[in-house]
Amino acid sequence: MPHDTPIAMPLYEAIVDVNAPTDLGTGPLGQRRIINITGGEFAGPQLRGRVLPGGADRQLVRSDGVRLLDALYEMETDDGTVLTVHNRVKVIERPGQERVALSHVDITAPVGPYGWLNDAVLVGRAYPRLADRQAVRICVYQLR
């Protein structure tokens, strides 16, 4: 049985504009909040376009400080195709350690030139808010 190591190929980088977090109160699993997505843009070797307003990132901050993010939003390619992105991120920030924010990304596309995204295995890395813009940077890779 072959043991090939997956290769992560860059798919796109997105700059996602967001509002400030809204506190939803503490539940049994931790602090809940939501961050509305207001727009942005994305570009990569095979696709580019804009992030549509209207999505949101629901977050759970566990008692140990780990943040679980569950973002659902749409992106429109330059040719008008609308893709739905579901990005689940785990953010770990511990004193004295490097911040880690890795994700599993699912993209739903209509039948057509972007249909291959429905079967793609995608992972991502999320970065902290940009210093000069109310936005976050997300890099997405296709595993092959």
Order of alpha helices (4+ residues) and beta strands (2+ residues): beta-beta-beta-beta-beta-beta-beta-beta-beta-beta
